Structure formats: C-alpha cells, structure tokens
C-alpha cells in the first residue's frame, strides 16, 4: 500500500479535494487500484446534522454514511463506491478511543492524545485503505488522503506520506505553509500552486528555491473552464513519472486510454455551443456547494447530449408573493427566470421555509407542460401540489409541515426515530422495483426491473391514498421491495414530469450520467422521444 497525503495550509476552498481526486484519477488511469480518505477536524461524528451553508451539501454513500462533499468528488472522479469510514472526523476518533477506554482495552493506562489518539488515526487509515472500493472487490494499491488542519494529526510523522501544499500567486503564503508543515516533521514531495492565471517560470523557481524542492516538484494549476481539465494539467507536468520514481510504482510513464477519455471529455466540454437552461428551485441557493452533486449530475447529463448547462438558481421564497416592494421586485425577477427555463428541478431539503414557492414552481411546470424533476422533498411536494389542485384537497400537506392536516398525503416514515437527529433517517442504497413496463424512467434505466439508488429522507408518500392519484393520472411506477413505499412518480400526458424519492445525483458519473437527470435534459432540449425511439442510445454525433 502506498499513501499520498494532500493538505494545504493557506486557506480552505481552493481545490484540495479536486487535486486529490485528480491524482487518484491519473494513477487509476495507469492501471492501479485507488481509494481515498478525507480527514476533517470537527468534533461532529459525521456531516449529517450540518446546515448546507456550513460545509455545503451532505453527501450520502451506499452504506448510509453522511459525509463531506469531497467524498462525492472522489467517487465521481475515480468511479468508486466509498464507505462512511472513508471520512474520518475528530469526533469519530475520540468516540472510538473513549469506547475502547470504557471497554478496558488500555488496561488502566492514562489515555492521552499522544500516543492513543494519534495511533487511532494511523490504525484507522491503514485498515480503511485496504477496503475494496471497485466492482472487482480487489484490495486498493494506492490511498489518497486529504487532511484538513494537519496539526491535529501528528500521527502522520510515523508514516511515509507524500503531502501537497497549495498557495496563491505570491510565494510567501506557500513558503509559510511549507514551513509549518516541516515544523510537524513532514517535508513536501510536491507543491501544487493554484492561481487564476498560468504562473511564470520565475515564480516556480522562487518557490523551488525557498521551499527547498526541485523545480519539477512544483506543479501549477491555473483556473480552467472545467475540473475535467485538472488531471490533464497534472499529467502534462510529469506527475506520472514523478510518482513512478518516488513510490516505486509498477506503471508506464504514459497514461492509459482512461485519461485520454478524460482529455476528450474536457475538449468536448470547451467546444459546446448549444445551451440548455435549468431552473433549480431551492432554499439554499446562495451557496452553490449546497447542491454540488445536483449540479454535477445536470452537468454530466448536459455534456452527454452535447449541451452547455445554464443552471439558474432560484430562491424558492422569492416565488412567494409579498407586499414589500423589495421582495416584490425579487418575486418578479424569480418568476422571469423560471418562465424562461427549459426545464425545472426541485431538489431535496428539510423544513417548511420556501415550500410554498416550490409548490408554485411545480404547479407551473405541470400546467405549462415544462419538463420537471422532483427529488426527495421535490417529489413529495409534487404529490402535495397534485392533491391540492387536481384532487381538490385544498389542505393537503405533509405531516412534516402540518401535523393536523385532514389530508396527510406525505407522512412520517416508520424507520425514523424522532429522538436523536444523527443517522436516524432512511439512509443509503435501497432497491426500487418498477411496477409497470410503461414507464419513462424504466426505459431510461435500460429497461431494468429494479434500480438501486441512495436515500436520505424522513417522510414519504402515504400509501393509503395512492389510488386517488392514480385514477387522475399521477402514477406511482416504482415502489420499494415490499410495495409499501412510493419511490417514483410519473404524470401521464406530460413531456416529462417525474419525481423520485431517492437521490440519483449521488450515483452520477462524468461518463455515466444519472438517468433521471439525463431524462430531464433530454426533455428540456426536445430530444427525449427520439432518444427513447433509438433504444436509449445517444446520437453518434
């Protein structure tokens, strides 16, 4: 097992996760089996209870782990399936050590940060790095580790990791970062410098001299049109040859066809001319990371049909009519954006704020025949909207928002424990069985009899009322294996009105777009019927 540690001591949010993912992609393209681990410094056990404005979206894994969104980058870039233990937090480590102490594992010794906490981190990393993450179930050969606030984990002094420090155009922050790293007993093997524009050779030589590394150990990554270009930039600067020598890897100096596919994909992305606009109606629209996987799933689908994605974020509260002048202006602006969109997406979420605005958007999509995809809460609200306006159940609602409603079309699910908040939802990969062959989504999934997608929800459609909806044309075409939980809805006589209880965005990959999102993009560009008639095959062009 070879370990590569990626860290950065300047500021957060400058691309450590993308660099870690890109390094993994390059090594995987050389025929190696690669896994990834993210180490976060917070005391929380996992990311499940974070506000999206704190750390961006909560990414959900197959095993139900609620983790940092960077694990989503790892999965998408490397096309692997990680586990909750691939995201280490200070809270997890301390809980693990305290549980061992209570169990008597330390035989009466004084438990301290050094060596017990540091040893626990090291042991966790070494054990988790061996867990297979590819479909072939073989043990990985390379483990890429992204660590935040490296000073929390002095245990890395005892392992031969290869760290990476990032910096700005000026070299002083990079020098300070490397100096701090050396103060912990670690020396960088590669320094990757992020900048807005390509950096001059003089800057590279200065960093080399003051950080005591060879010029070829300084890598420049400037801003690019898409993150698909980052692995290509790394490869062009000789990173494969460096890793081969530094880690004694049994690989060729040149990448395989996989990286060539990435290059073609990046080239194609930059040549796109046609545009497809999608309105994302949610309540966390001020920070794009809140819907990172949704954006990526839409981007994957747009790229697959040779369109550039124009994603318009609409705050759902601004679609709700207000008497205040300032809010009235926002109301008209929001509706203007919604009306000019080619398709409408209502993603998942929690809480009552903004739900009326989402219901307005769903009603508009249904009545105006605009392609629509509702995910999780978005599907539940589509059911609420249909009940109110097509079944004339004017007080229809979810018991999450109105516990006393006379028409509870969305109810609390049996698995949910209303006590502790962490890890109490219906989480992880679950099977959805198609109940009919006459389903657009079934065709988009390749006419499979069932699909397995990831879930994260507490409420679901009331199964006792579904017959009322079916009689009016809203079909529940996908159920769970017991037939009690409604997983997929489709509206008859509509170009594309689909809702899914699961989160298909978590399984989308750059070269394997998520079928529900692909369907939305196809419908939004007027090409869905032709795609279905071709047997769900994209045009050779």
C-alpha positions in Angstrom: 0.0 0.0 0.0 1.3 3.5 -1.0 -0.1 6.6 0.7 -0.4 10.1 -0.8 -1.3 12.9 1.6 -2.8 16.0 0.2 -3.0 19.0 2.6 -3.0 22.8 2.4 -2.0 25.3 5.0 -3.1 28.6 3.5 -6.9 28.8 3.1 -9.8 26.4 2.6 -11.8 26.1 -0.6 -9.0 26.3 -3.1 -9.3 22.9 -4.6 -7.5 20.3 -2.3 -10.4 17.9 -3.0 -10.1 18.3 -6.8 -6.3 17.9 -6.6 -6.7 14.7 -4.5 -9.4 13.4 -6.9 -7.3 14.2 -10.0 -4.2 12.5 -8.6 -6.3 9.4 -7.9 -7.7 9.6 -11.5 -4.2 9.8 -13.0 -3.0 6.8 -11.0 -6.1 4.8 -11.8 -5.6 5.6 -15.5 -2.2 3.9 -15.1 -3.9 0.6 -14.1 -3.6 1.0 -10.3 -6.5 0.4 -7.8 -7.1 3.6 -5.9 -9.1 4.5 -2.8 -9.5 7.8 -1.0 -9.9 9.0 2.6 -10.9 12.5 3.9 -9.9 13.6 7.4 -11.9 16.5 8.9 -11.0 18.3 12.2 -14.6 18.9 13.5 -15.9 17.2 16.6 -19.1 16.1 14.8 -19.3 12.3 14.3 -20.4 12.9 10.7 -21.8 15.6 8.4 -25.4 14.6 8.8 -26.6 17.4 11.0 -24.7 20.2 9.3 -26.5 23.1 7.7 -25.7 23.2 4.0 -24.4 26.7 4.5 -21.8 25.3 6.9 -20.0 22.8 4.7 -22.1 22.5 1.5 -24.2 19.5 0.8 -24.2 16.3 2.8 -23.1 13.5 0.5 -24.7 10.1 1.1 -22.8 6.9 0.5 -24.1 3.4 -0.3 -23.8 2.3 3.3 -25.8 5.3 4.5 -22.8 7.3 5.6 -23.5 11.1 5.7 -20.1 12.6 4.7 -18.2 15.6 3.4 -19.0 16.6 -0.1 -15.3 15.9 -1.1 -16.1 12.2 -1.0 -18.5 12.9 -3.8 -15.6 14.3 -5.8 -13.6 11.2 -5.1 -16.4 8.9 -6.2 -17.2 10.8 -9.4 -13.6 11.2 -10.5 -12.5 7.6 -9.6 -15.8 5.9 -10.3 -15.7 4.0 -7.0 -18.0 3.5 -4.0 -16.7 4.6 -0.7 -17.8 3.9 2.9 -18.6 6.1 5.9 -15.3 5.1 7.4 -13.5 6.8 4.5 -14.5 10.1 6.2 -12.6 10.4 9.4 -13.6 13.2 11.9 -12.1 14.2 15.2 -15.4 13.2 16.8 -15.2 9.7 15.3 -11.6 9.2 16.5 -12.3 10.4 20.1 -15.5 8.4 20.3 -13.6 5.3 19.1 -10.8 5.8 21.7 -13.2 6.6 24.6 -15.3 3.5 23.8 -12.1 1.4 23.9 -11.1 3.0 27.2 -14.6 2.2 28.7 -14.2 -1.3 27.4 -10.9 -1.7 29.3 -8.7 -2.0 26.2 -6.0 0.2 27.6 -5.5 -1.9 30.8 -5.6 1.0 33.2 -3.1 3.3 31.3 -3.6 7.0 31.1 -5.2 7.7 27.8 -3.7 10.7 26.0 -3.6 12.4 22.6 -0.1 11.0 22.1 0.1 8.1 21.6 -3.6 6.9 21.8 -5.4 9.4 19.6 -2.5 9.6 17.0 -2.2 5.8 16.9 -6.0 5.5 16.4 -5.8 7.8 13.4 -3.0 5.8 11.9 -4.7 2.4 12.6 -8.0 3.7 11.1 -6.3 4.9 7.9 -4.3 1.7 7.4 -7.3 -0.5 7.9 -9.7 1.5 5.8 -7.2 1.8 3.0 -7.4 -1.9 2.4 -11.2 -2.0 1.9 -12.1 -2.7 -1.8 -14.0 0.2 -3.5 -14.1 -1.1 -7.1 -16.6 -3.6 -8.5 -13.8 -6.2 -8.8 -13.6 -6.2 -4.9 -9.8 -6.2 -5.0 -7.7 -4.5 -2.4 -6.5 -1.0 -3.4 -2.9 -0.3 -4.1 -2.9 3.5 -3.5 -4.7 5.5 -0.9 -5.0 9.2 -1.5 -5.7 11.1 1.8 -7.0 14.7 2.1 -6.3 16.1 5.5 -7.6 19.4 6.9 -5.6 21.1 9.7 -2.8 18.6 9.6 -1.5 19.8 13.0 -4.4 17.8 14.6 -2.9 14.6 13.4 0.7 14.3 14.5 0.5 10.6 13.7 1.5 11.3 10.1 5.0 11.7 11.4 5.2 8.0 11.7 4.0 7.2 8.2 5.7 7.8 4.9 3.1 10.1 3.3 3.7 12.5 0.4 2.0 15.8 1.2 1.0 18.6 -1.1 0.8 22.3 -0.1 -1.2 24.9 -2.1 -0.7 28.6 -2.5 -1.5 31.8 -4.3 0.3 33.8 -7.0 2.5 35.3 -4.3 5.0 32.9 -2.9 5.1 33.9 0.7 1.9 32.0 1.7 3.3 28.9 0.1 6.6 29.3 2.0 4.7 29.8 5.3 2.6 26.7 4.6 5.7 24.6 3.9 7.5 25.9 6.9 4.5 25.0 9.1 4.4 21.5 7.6 8.1 21.0 8.3 7.5 22.1 11.8 5.4 19.0 12.2 8.2 16.8 10.9 6.9 16.4 7.4 8.5 17.6 4.1 6.6 18.1 0.9 7.3 16.0 -2.1 5.1 18.0 -4.4 3.8 21.6 -4.1 0.7 22.3 -6.2 0.1 26.0 -6.7 -3.4 27.3 -7.5 -3.7 30.6 -9.4 -6.2 32.5 -11.5 -3.8 32.6 -14.5 -0.8 30.5 -15.6 2.2 31.2 -13.3 5.5 32.4 -14.8 8.6 30.3 -14.6 10.3 32.8 -12.3 7.7 32.2 -9.7 8.2 28.4 -10.0 12.0 28.9 -9.5 11.4 31.1 -6.5 9.1 28.6 -4.8 11.6 25.8 -5.6 14.5 27.7 -4.0 12.8 29.0 -0.9 10.9 25.7 -0.2 13.9 23.5 -0.8 12.4 21.3 -3.5 13.4 20.7 -7.1 11.6 22.7 -9.9 9.9 19.6 -11.2 8.3 19.2 -7.7 6.4 22.5 -8.1 3.2 22.0 -10.1 1.0 24.9 -11.4 -2.8 24.6 -11.7 -4.5 27.7 -13.1 -8.2 28.3 -13.3 -9.8 26.2 -16.1 -13.2 26.0 -17.7 -14.0 22.7 -16.0 -12.5 20.5 -13.4 -12.2 17.7 -16.0 -9.1 19.6 -17.2 -7.2 19.3 -13.9 -6.0 15.7 -14.3 -4.8 16.6 -17.8 -2.8 19.6 -16.4 -1.2 17.4 -13.8 -0.2 14.8 -16.3 1.3 17.3 -18.7 3.7 18.4 -15.9 5.2 15.0 -15.5 3.4 13.8 -12.3 3.1 10.2 -13.5 6.9 9.9 -13.9 7.4 11.6 -10.5 5.0 9.2 -8.7 6.5 6.2 -10.5 10.0 7.1 -9.2 9.0 8.4 -5.7 6.7 5.5 -4.9 8.4 2.8 -7.0 5.2 2.1 -8.9 4.9 -0.7 -11.5 3.5 1.5 -14.2 4.4 3.0 -17.5 5.3 6.7 -17.9 2.3 7.3 -20.1 -1.4 7.1 -19.0 -3.8 4.6 -20.4 -7.0 5.1 -22.5 -8.9 6.3 -19.4 -7.0 9.6 -19.2 -7.4 10.0 -23.0 -11.1 9.7 -22.5 -10.9 12.5 -19.8 -9.0 14.6 -22.3 -11.6 14.1 -25.0 -14.3 14.9 -22.5 -12.6 18.1 -21.4 -12.0 19.1 -25.0 -15.7 18.5 -25.9 -16.8 20.5 -22.8 -14.9 23.5 -24.1 -16.4 23.2 -27.6 -20.1 23.1 -26.6 -22.2 25.7 -28.4 -25.9 24.7 -27.7 -27.2 25.8 -24.3 -29.9 24.2 -22.1 -31.2 26.2 -19.1 -32.5 24.5 -16.0 -34.1 26.4 -13.1 -33.1 24.9 -9.7 -35.8 25.9 -7.2 -34.5 25.5 -3.7 -33.8 27.4 -0.4 -30.1 27.1 -0.2 -29.3 28.9 -3.5 -26.8 31.5 -2.1 -24.0 28.8 -2.0 -23.6 26.6 -5.0 -21.9 23.9 -2.9 -25.2 23.2 -1.2 -26.3 21.5 -4.4 -22.9 20.3 -5.6 -24.0 16.8 -6.6 -27.2 18.1 -8.3 -25.1 20.5 -10.3 -22.7 17.7 -11.3 -25.5 15.3 -12.3 -27.0 18.0 -14.5 -23.6 18.8 -16.0 -22.9 15.2 -16.7 -26.2 14.9 -18.5 -25.8 18.1 -20.4 -22.3 17.0 -21.6 -23.7 13.6 -22.7 -26.1 15.4 -25.1 -23.6 18.0 -26.2 -25.1 21.0 -24.5 -23.7 23.5 -22.2 -25.6 23.7 -18.9 -27.1 27.1 -17.8 -28.1 26.4 -14.3 -30.3 29.2 -12.8 -30.6 29.1 -9.0 -33.9 30.4 -7.8 -34.6 31.0 -4.1 -38.0 29.4 -3.6 -39.0 32.0 -1.0 -38.8 34.6 -3.8 -41.5 32.8 -5.8 -43.9 33.5 -2.9 -45.9 36.8 -3.3 -45.0 39.6 -0.9 -46.4 43.1 -0.3 -42.9 44.5 0.4 -41.5 46.5 -2.5 -38.0 44.9 -2.4 -39.5 41.4 -2.2 -41.9 42.2 -4.9 -39.0 43.0 -7.3 -37.3 39.7 -6.3 -40.6 38.0 -6.9 -40.9 39.2 -10.5 -37.2 38.5 -11.2 -37.6 35.0 -9.9 -40.6 34.3 -12.0 -38.9 35.7 -15.0 -36.1 33.2 -14.6 -38.5 30.4 -14.0 -40.5 31.1 -17.1 -37.6 31.3 -19.5 -36.0 28.0 -18.3 -36.1 24.9 -20.5 -36.7 22.6 -17.5 -37.4 22.8 -13.8 -35.7 20.9 -10.9 -36.9 20.9 -7.3 -34.2 19.2 -5.2 -34.4 17.7 -1.7 -34.4 19.6 1.6 -35.9 19.8 5.0 -38.1 22.4 6.8 -41.1 24.4 5.8 -39.4 27.6 4.6 -39.8 28.1 0.9 -42.2 25.2 0.4 -45.0 27.3 -1.0 -42.6 28.8 -3.6 -41.6 25.3 -4.6 -45.3 24.3 -4.9 -45.8 27.3 -7.2 -42.9 26.2 -9.4 -44.2 22.6 -9.6 -47.7 23.8 -10.5 -46.3 26.0 -13.3 -44.3 23.0 -14.6 -47.3 20.7 -14.5 -49.8 23.1 -16.1 -47.4 24.6 -18.7 -46.0 21.2 -19.7 -42.4 22.1 -18.8 -40.0 19.2 -18.1 -39.8 18.7 -14.4 -37.8 16.5 -12.0 -38.6 16.4 -8.3 -36.0 14.8 -6.0 -36.9 13.6 -2.5 -38.8 16.6 -1.0 -39.3 17.7 -4.6 -41.3 14.5 -5.3 -43.3 14.8 -2.1 -44.3 18.4 -2.9 -45.3 17.3 -6.4 -47.7 15.0 -4.8 -49.0 17.7 -2.4 -49.5 20.1 -5.4 -51.4 17.5 -7.4 -53.6 16.7 -4.4 -54.5 20.4 -3.9 -55.1 21.3 -7.5 -56.2 18.1 -9.2 -57.9 16.2 -6.4 -59.2 19.5 -4.8 -57.9 18.6 -1.4 -57.1 22.2 -0.5 -55.5 21.5 2.8 -53.4 18.5 1.6 -49.9 18.6 3.1 -47.0 16.7 4.6 -47.3 16.0 8.3 -43.8 17.5 8.5 -45.3 20.9 7.8 -48.9 20.4 9.2 -49.3 17.5 11.6 -53.0 18.1 11.8 -53.8 18.2 8.1 -57.0 16.3 7.1 -55.3 15.0 4.0 -51.9 13.8 5.0 -50.5 12.8 1.6 -47.0 12.7 2.9 -46.4 11.1 6.3 -43.7 10.3 8.8 -41.9 7.0 7.9 -41.7 4.0 10.2 -37.9 3.9 10.2 -37.5 7.4 11.6 -36.7 7.8 15.3 -37.7 11.3 16.4 -35.2 11.3 19.3 -31.6 11.7 18.2 -31.1 13.6 14.9 -27.9 12.0 13.7 -28.2 8.9 11.4 -31.9 8.4 12.1 -33.3 8.8 8.5 -33.8 6.2 5.8 -30.3 6.3 4.5 -28.1 4.6 1.9 -28.7 2.4 -1.1 -32.1 0.8 -1.3 -33.8 -1.1 -4.1 -36.7 0.3 -6.1 -38.8 -2.1 -8.1 -40.7 -0.9 -11.3 -44.4 -1.9 -11.2 -45.0 -1.3 -14.9 -43.2 -1.5 -18.2 -44.9 1.6 -19.3 -42.5 3.9 -17.5 -40.2 6.6 -19.0 -37.8 6.2 -16.1 -37.7 2.4 -16.5 -36.7 2.9 -20.2 -34.0 5.5 -19.2 -32.6 3.0 -16.8 -32.2 0.5 -19.6 -35.5 -1.4 -19.0 -34.2 -2.9 -15.8 -36.8 -4.5 -13.5 -35.3 -2.7 -10.5 -32.7 0.0 -9.6 -30.7 0.7 -6.5 -30.2 4.3 -5.5 -29.2 6.2 -2.4 -31.8 7.6 0.0 -31.9 10.4 2.7 -35.3 11.2 4.0 -37.7 11.0 6.9 -41.1 11.4 5.2 -42.7 9.7 2.3 -46.0 9.4 0.3 -48.9 8.0 2.2 -49.5 4.6 0.6 -53.2 4.5 1.6 -54.0 7.4 -0.7 -52.1 6.5 -3.8 -55.2 5.1 -5.6 -56.8 8.5 -5.7 -53.8 9.9 -7.5 -53.5 7.0 -10.0 -57.1 7.5 -11.0 -56.3 11.1 -12.1 -53.1 10.2 -14.0 -50.3 10.6 -11.4 -48.8 7.1 -11.5 -46.6 5.5 -8.8 -44.4 3.4 -11.1 -41.7 2.5 -8.6 -42.1 1.0 -5.1 -39.7 -0.5 -2.5 -39.3 -4.2 -2.4 -42.3 -4.6 0.0 -44.5 -2.4 -2.2 -45.3 0.0 0.7 -43.0 2.9 -0.1 -43.6 5.1 -3.1 -40.3 5.7 -4.9 -41.1 7.1 -8.4 -44.0 9.1 -9.8 -44.8 9.9 -13.4 -47.6 12.1 -14.8 -49.5 11.0 -17.8 -49.8 13.2 -20.9 -46.8 15.3 -19.9 -43.4 15.6 -21.8 -41.5 14.8 -18.6 -43.0 15.1 -15.1 -41.0 12.8 -12.9 -40.4 12.6 -9.1 -38.1 10.2 -7.3 -37.9 9.7 -3.5 -34.2 8.7 -3.8 -31.2 10.9 -4.6 -29.9 9.8 -8.1 -27.4 12.6 -8.2 -25.1 10.8 -5.7 -24.5 8.0 -8.2 -24.0 10.1 -11.3 -20.6 9.9 -13.0 -19.0 12.1 -15.7 -19.2 9.3 -18.3 -22.3 7.6 -16.8 -24.9 10.3 -16.2 -27.8 9.7 -13.9 -30.9 8.5 -15.9 -33.5 10.8 -14.1 -31.3 13.8 -14.7 -30.5 12.7 -18.3 -34.2 12.4 -18.9 -34.8 16.0 -17.7 -32.1 17.4 -20.0 -33.3 15.3 -23.0 -36.9 16.6 -22.4 -35.7 20.1 -21.9 -33.9 20.0 -25.3 -36.8 18.3 -27.0 -34.9 15.1 -27.8 -36.3 12.7 -25.2 -38.7 10.9 -27.6 -36.0 10.4 -30.3 -33.7 9.0 -27.6 -36.3 6.5 -26.4 -37.1 5.5 -30.0 -33.4 4.8 -30.6 -33.5 2.3 -27.7 -32.0 4.9 -25.2 -28.8 5.4 -27.2 -27.3 8.8 -27.8 -26.8 10.1 -31.3 -23.4 9.2 -32.8 -22.8 13.0 -33.1 
